[in-house]
């Protein structure tokens, strides 16, 4: 691993850990209903993914970075496909969007080596 990649991976891990802690805080200390809690958790995850995306270089030869970039592109593709679908209700669309974001976040966290 090149020396410039270590600080980048450290920064990406910090963003992901902060989001995980914020998400846990919603669950542990919240008195809101489950739907609202879930909505806020997806918002935290989506914001973390956008921070991670903005910190990534345009191209990389480092496998970990490439895998994260690929996973974010895969998420974007699934979200675009979902947005193009006309036969589903807005509520179903939102639930599926939440699932796509949640899965991408969990996979990026795993790629960063965070358990």
C-alpha positions as a printed Julia matrix, in Angstrom:
115×3 Matrix{Float64}:
   0.0    0.0     0.0
   1.37   3.4    -0.94
   1.97   5.97    1.81
  -0.7    8.37    0.48
  -3.38   5.69    0.69
  -3.05   5.07    4.45
  -4.33   8.56    5.45
  -7.17   8.26    2.95
  -8.29   4.89    4.32
  -8.0    6.29    7.85
 -10.24   9.22    6.9
 -12.78   6.91    5.23
 -12.85   4.68    8.31
 -13.38   7.7    10.56
 -16.36   8.83    8.46
 -17.87   5.33    8.57
 -17.3    4.9    12.31
 -18.84   8.29   13.04
 -21.92   7.32   11.01
 -22.16   3.95   12.79
 -22.0    5.68   16.17
 -24.62   8.23   15.14
 -26.87   5.45   13.86
 -26.43   3.52   17.13
 -27.31   6.67   19.05
 -30.61   6.87   17.22
 -31.5    3.37   18.35
 -30.2    3.51   21.91
 -31.4    6.9    23.07
 -34.39   7.6    20.89
 -38.03   7.63   21.85
 -39.19   8.16   18.27
 -41.19   5.59   16.37
 -39.45   2.89   14.34
 -40.23   4.4    10.93
 -38.8    7.78   11.86
 -35.72   6.15   13.41
 -35.18   4.1    10.28
 -35.56   7.17    8.06
 -32.98   9.06   10.11
 -30.59   6.09   10.06
 -30.77   5.94    6.24
 -30.09   9.69    6.11
 -26.98   9.24    8.27
 -25.8    6.37    6.06
 -26.42   8.28    2.85
 -24.54  11.33    4.12
 -21.61   9.13    5.16
 -21.53   7.47    1.74
 -21.47  10.89    0.08
 -18.59  12.0     2.33
 -16.72   8.82    1.47
 -17.42   9.32   -2.23
 -16.16  12.9    -2.16
 -12.93  11.82   -0.43
 -12.14   9.14   -3.02
  -9.77   9.9    -5.89
 -11.12   9.71   -9.44
  -9.06   6.6   -10.1
  -6.98   4.28   -7.96
  -4.8    1.24   -8.35
  -5.35   0.28   -4.7
  -7.75  -2.65   -4.42
  -9.59  -1.37   -1.32
 -10.3    1.98   -2.96
 -11.39   0.34   -6.23
 -13.79  -1.94   -4.35
 -15.38   1.0    -2.55
 -15.68   2.94   -5.8
 -17.25  -0.1    -7.49
 -19.75  -0.55   -4.66
 -20.79   3.11   -4.82
 -21.23   2.85   -8.6
 -23.32  -0.29   -8.1
 -25.5    1.59   -5.6
 -25.9    4.48   -8.06
 -26.94   2.06  -10.81
 -29.54   0.39   -8.6
 -30.92   3.74   -7.51
 -31.14   4.9   -11.14
 -32.97   1.69  -12.1
 -35.35   2.21   -9.19
 -36.01   5.82  -10.19
 -36.83   4.68  -13.74
 -39.48   2.23  -12.56
 -42.98   3.61  -12.91
 -45.09   0.69  -11.71
 -44.37   1.04   -7.99
 -45.86   3.32   -5.37
 -43.89   6.11   -3.76
 -43.88   4.25   -0.43
 -42.5    1.09   -2.03
 -39.93   3.15   -3.92
 -38.77   4.76   -0.67
 -38.52   1.41    1.11
 -36.47  -0.04   -1.73
 -34.27   3.08   -1.87
 -33.65   2.74    1.87
 -32.69  -0.92    1.43
 -30.25  -0.11   -1.39
 -28.57   2.6     0.68
 -28.44   0.45    3.81
 -26.86  -2.48    1.94
 -24.3   -0.22    0.26
 -23.36   1.37    3.57
 -22.95  -2.0     5.28
 -20.79  -3.3     2.42
 -18.59  -0.19    2.36
 -18.13  -0.48    6.13
 -17.08  -4.12    5.66
 -14.69  -3.16    2.83
 -13.09  -0.68    5.21
 -12.51  -3.49    7.7
 -14.89  -2.16   10.33
 -16.86  -4.73   12.3
